[in-house]
Amino acid sequence: MSVAKLFQPISIKSVTARNRVVVSPMCQYQSVEGSPTDWHLVHMGRYAVGGAGIVFYEETAVEDRGRKTHACAGLYREEQIPEFKRIADFVRKFGAVPAIQLGHAGGRASERGPLFGRVALAGDDAWQAVSSSATPIKEGAPTPRAMDEGDIRTVVQAFAEATRRSLDAGFEILEIHGAHGYLIQQFLSPLINKRNDGYGGSLEGRMRFALEVTEAVRAAWPADKPLFFRISSVDGKGGLWSLDDSVALAKELKGLGVDLIDCSSGGLSGSSAMAPVPRIPGYHVPYARRIKDETGMMTMAPGLITEAHQAEALLEEGDIDLIGMARELMFNADWPVHAARALEVPDYLELLPPEFTFRLKTREEQGVMPINAEGARIPTGVAQYLEDTRR
Ligand SMILES: Cc1cc2nc3c(=O)[nH]c(=O)nc-3n(C[C@H](O)[C@H](O)[C@H](O)COP(=O)(O)O)c2cc1C
């Protein structure tokens, strides 16, 4: 019997992950001046210890003004490199590939976090956000300043510099965050982008900023290291950016050396007839499937993938190449080990650190059999007793 695909190692360029479980980026609102804290070591560390193949650090801003809140991550100073390296090294030490997502909040910067209703900062706490156009991100939000060509060059350069710092910090996969209504999507979507220069108007013009960022990142990121790009496959409810647009973008990104399209959705809403994306299990998979079919690129599609057999079927069907997950892993950071057991992977306990593996294997040998297919735990002594009394 072959090992479940979810637990077969996968190589992308020079990087090999021990399995296909990817911890999708998760903002923690625990950074200090952009830098990681002990919380990040624990947050990232628990997924590496739990057996994931690739662990993404949260969206990390390439500029100070590109953070959403004062507590968001950013990698825009040289002195931060060792602080991020501590996290990347820990993840690697426990068998996972450390990865980082770089982004810029654009017009969504200078707000309070989700626990505080994402309200705009005011007074001395606030800073001037920038965007493709002076279009507020939602009704009642402050108006960002439209970026001129000098601003665009500055931000593209900031992406390149943050890429080099990510490499120096030891991350092995890099993702550009082009989704969720942040700066890159603010250029892509006509909901926000009202420019009439070479960075607006036609699809080609609106894609230009995303492509320039990608070119700069690819040039700064070694050719043998994987580059992912996260898209909002479609805008949110009432939006204007369509899946056809995403396919066109993916084709351009492929030409620039992007290896995988990470399919998400939403972030910007308007008043068109576009329906919201339904929140059903695997809700981004159909978008990823189409992008894969039309571009031949690798894809992933986080969004309510929570079950081992569900993940395995998506890989077996060839719908996606990696299983991105966020909330279920917050709920159960050891999900990969449990999934490996559910999929009958031999030696599933080997995914854990050796001290854990040793103790848990000993426990099994002492009489507690692994959980059976139905999820029932049967101590061997009891099983034998039942056998004997039945005779
Ligand atoms: C706490 C939290 C923080 C998140 N932060 C980010 C982020 O930094 N960057 C990003 O692209 N997506 C972020 N997301 C979205 C997730 O990466 C993921 O795409 C989404 O939660 C859907 O996957 P799930 O159903 O497995 O949770 C976040 C999600 C959660 C729950």
The ligand as an ORCA input file, in Angstrom:
! r2SCAN-3c Opt
* xyz 0 1
  C      -6.046     34.455     12.694
  C      -5.927     34.525     11.201
  C      -5.000     35.390     10.616
  C      -4.835     35.422      9.228
  N      -3.827     36.179      8.696
  C      -3.541     36.077      7.379
  C      -2.375     36.673      6.835
  O      -1.518     37.203      7.542
  N      -2.203     36.585      5.494
  C      -3.084     35.929      4.687
  O      -2.898     35.884      3.475
  N      -4.171     35.320      5.189
  C      -4.395     35.350      6.509
  N      -5.452     34.650      7.028
  C      -6.240     33.764      6.142
  C      -5.710     32.322      6.221
  O      -4.357     32.246      5.787
  C      -6.573     31.326      5.423
  O      -6.432     31.620      4.056
  C      -8.048     31.391      5.800
  O      -8.195     31.402      7.212
  C      -8.844     30.208      5.223
  O      -8.308     28.984      5.639
  P      -8.959     28.113      6.858
  O     -10.400     27.864      6.519
  O      -8.134     26.868      6.908
  O      -8.830     28.925      8.110
  C      -5.646     34.620      8.412
  C      -6.616     33.802      8.994
  C      -6.745     33.721     10.369
  C      -7.750     32.785     10.959
*
